[in-house]
């Protein structure tokens, strides 16, 4: 279930961000650590 929620959040963020930085492939290419669901929620509630 967490994967489905994460995918939905990423889809929205990619749609909302003209640079589409919220994309797993870009994170992998740049060797950036991915946020967990909890970290993502915490980030957006700040």
N, C-alpha and C positions, 0 to 999 in steps of 0.2 A: 504494500500500500504506500509506503514512503516513496518508492520509486515513481509511482504514478503521480503523487502530489509534487514531487521534485520536478518531474517532467512538465507538469502543468505550469508550475512557477517559472521554469526556464523558458517555456514557450511564450508566456506573457512577457517576461523580461526582454527576450529577443525581439518581440514585436514592438515593445515600448522603447527600445534602445536602437537608434539608427545605426550604431556601430556593431550591433549584435555581439557585444562582448560576452554576454551570458550564454556561452556556447561551450560545451565540453571539449570539442576539438581544439578550440583556441586555448583553453586552459591547459590541455595536454601539450600542445605545441610550445607554449610559453613556460611550461613546467610550474604552473601556479597551482597551489593547493586548493581543492574544491571545498566550498562551504557545505557543512551539513545542513539539514533542514532546520535544526534548532538555531544554528549560527545565522542562517539566512533570515529567519523570522526575527531574531534579536536585532540584526542589522537594520531591517526595515522598520522596526518599531522605535528606533532611536530618534 
